[in-house]
Amino acid sequence: MHLNFREKLNSSKFLVTAEISPPKGTNFSVSLEDASQLKGVIDALNVTDNQCSMMHMSSLAFSKLLLDDGHEPIMQLTCRDRNRLGLQSDLLGAYALGIRNICLMTGDFPSCGDHPGSKPVYDLDSVQLLQLVRKLDSGIDFAENKLTGGTSFCTGAVSGINPANPLQLIKLEKKVKCGAYFIQTQAVFDLGMFEEFMEAINHLDVPVIAGLIPLKSLGMAEFMNRNISGISVPEEIIFRMRKASNPMEEGLSIASEAISELVKLSRGIHIMPIGSHKNTLRLLYMARLLEK
Amino acid sequence: MIITSAKSFEVILALLKNEDNMFVIGCNVCAAKLRTGGEPEVLEMCRKLEESGKQVVGWALPTAACSIRSFESLVDKNEKIIDACCILVMACGSGVSSVANVVGVPVYGSNDTISLGSLSGGKLISNQCVMCGDCIIGEFGGICPKAQCSKGLLNGPCGGNVDGMCEIDRLKDCAWTLIYERLKKIERLDLLYNIHTPQEHGFK
């Protein structure tokens, strides 16, 4: 029996999601081809929303293209580019087009991307956006007007994994209280830290899907440590990447070993490769999440 | 306090390129404290304009440029304003608007208005208030996230905080780190659990 993503969240299945970017332009064949490797293999595909404030095709449009091509998309939606009118219009449109899963987040500041002078919106924050979706799900809009047909989204949110950051933990608690049905996390490299994080949020009844970025080089690991909030690559992994004769392979081995631990700690993994998914299937075989 | 910064003299001259016979008005409150429109700056501006070939018919320093009652009150300070063909106001945008409301000649501003901030212990602090008309600053220990968080987030920090610094400016403290420290100091960390609804924007 085919289960959808929401039904899988409610099952005991270990989940695999992955992230894909819409194309930067109208030609989507390369992006669809990249996604096609994962068809029928992973449980859902996150579609980024102008990730890192780099302008791309809308997550709504590419989610629909993926849906038509037989995938189950999770449409990401940030607070950066739309006010509450735009957010609601896009959410209603997405639902009408058949998109059932969404993942909500604040969004990077425009100055991080390729249109640095763009006006940042942030009319709502991610907690308030969750509240907004809850209203649409109950058949009314954010201003309490009745809708001609509401939504019934499977709504997720994101979180960092630092157990020593009380602000992050409190915000996560608010997100769950406001209707987050699943959580996808920042990339996990420090498994001890992730275990402590899971203990710190043990009181929250929400499936947590652990983020995973397969390393490609020592430079990439060091760059993320220096520049990406919430990512902490431990010294042991830095050492392995430094002495690796084939850093790409070593990165996949590290990710595969992490998966074998995350199977015990989380409800699933969320693979965020930098670039294409050409190694994603191999990683899943290495981690024995797929059988040959 | 309204935080202003002085435009460069070259930029001011460009604004005034088609003007002459000007009158300069300073502001003896915020702009004077910030040295963007007090008496020394007004006198310096008059001197430089004249050196650049502009005729300055006179100057005045009202207590607050933003609280000018009438054109007559300006005449009382310096009747030369009657001969002015344009006015350069060395104040915030509110001061410039206030002068423009009572005169009948073109008005220009010599400053850029930055934010509502403060001068505390000799230290200038920008962006302390966005004048939203819906104040809940007490919920955050007196540090307003609408003003001080780059994204104006009301329910906690974004994921961009690195070592307590802001995603968009690694030299600026994350407002939420400051809020946390303040609430901890005053033993009100419980306030962090409140869920805030969005700001209601609209005509004020």
Boltz contact constraints between the chains, C-beta under 6 A:
constraints:
  - contact:
      token1: [A, 106]
      token2: [B, 158]
      max_distance: 6.0
  - contact:
      token1: [A, 109]
      token2: [B, 150]
      max_distance: 6.0
  - contact:
      token1: [A, 109]
      token2: [B, 167]
      max_distance: 6.0
  - contact:
      token1: [A, 109]
      token2: [B, 168]
      max_distance: 6.0
  - contact:
      token1: [A, 111]
      token2: [B, 168]
      max_distance: 6.0
  - contact:
      token1: [A, 122]
      token2: [B, 151]
      max_distance: 6.0
  - contact:
      token1: [A, 122]
      token2: [B, 152]
      max_distance: 6.0
  - contact:
      token1: [A, 124]
      token2: [B, 198]
      max_distance: 6.0
  - contact:
      token1: [A, 125]
      token2: [B, 153]
      max_distance: 6.0
  - contact:
      token1: [A, 125]
      token2: [B, 154]
      max_distance: 6.0
  - contact:
      token1: [A, 125]
      token2: [B, 155]
      max_distance: 6.0
  - contact:
      token1: [A, 127]
      token2: [B, 155]
      max_distance: 6.0
  - contact:
      token1: [A, 128]
      token2: [B, 198]
      max_distance: 6.0
  - contact:
      token1: [A, 160]
      token2: [B, 159]
      max_distance: 6.0
  - contact:
      token1: [A, 167]
      token2: [B, 156]
      max_distance: 6.0
  - contact:
      token1: [A, 167]
      token2: [B, 157]
      max_distance: 6.0
  - contact:
      token1: [A, 167]
      token2: [B, 176]
      max_distance: 6.0
  - contact:
      token1: [A, 167]
      token2: [B, 180]
      max_distance: 6.0
  - contact:
      token1: [A, 170]
      token2: [B, 192]
      max_distance: 6.0
  - contact:
      token1: [A, 171]
      token2: [B, 156]
      max_distance: 6.0
  - contact:
      token1: [A, 174]
      token2: [B, 155]
      max_distance: 6.0
  - contact:
      token1: [A, 174]
      token2: [B, 195]
      max_distance: 6.0
  - contact:
      token1: [A, 229]
      token2: [B, 159]
      max_distance: 6.0
  - contact:
      token1: [A, 229]
      token2: [B, 160]
      max_distance: 6.0
  - contact:
      token1: [A, 229]
      token2: [B, 161]
      max_distance: 6.0
  - contact:
      token1: [A, 229]
      token2: [B, 162]
      max_distance: 6.0
  - contact:
      token1: [A, 230]
      token2: [B, 159]
      max_distance: 6.0
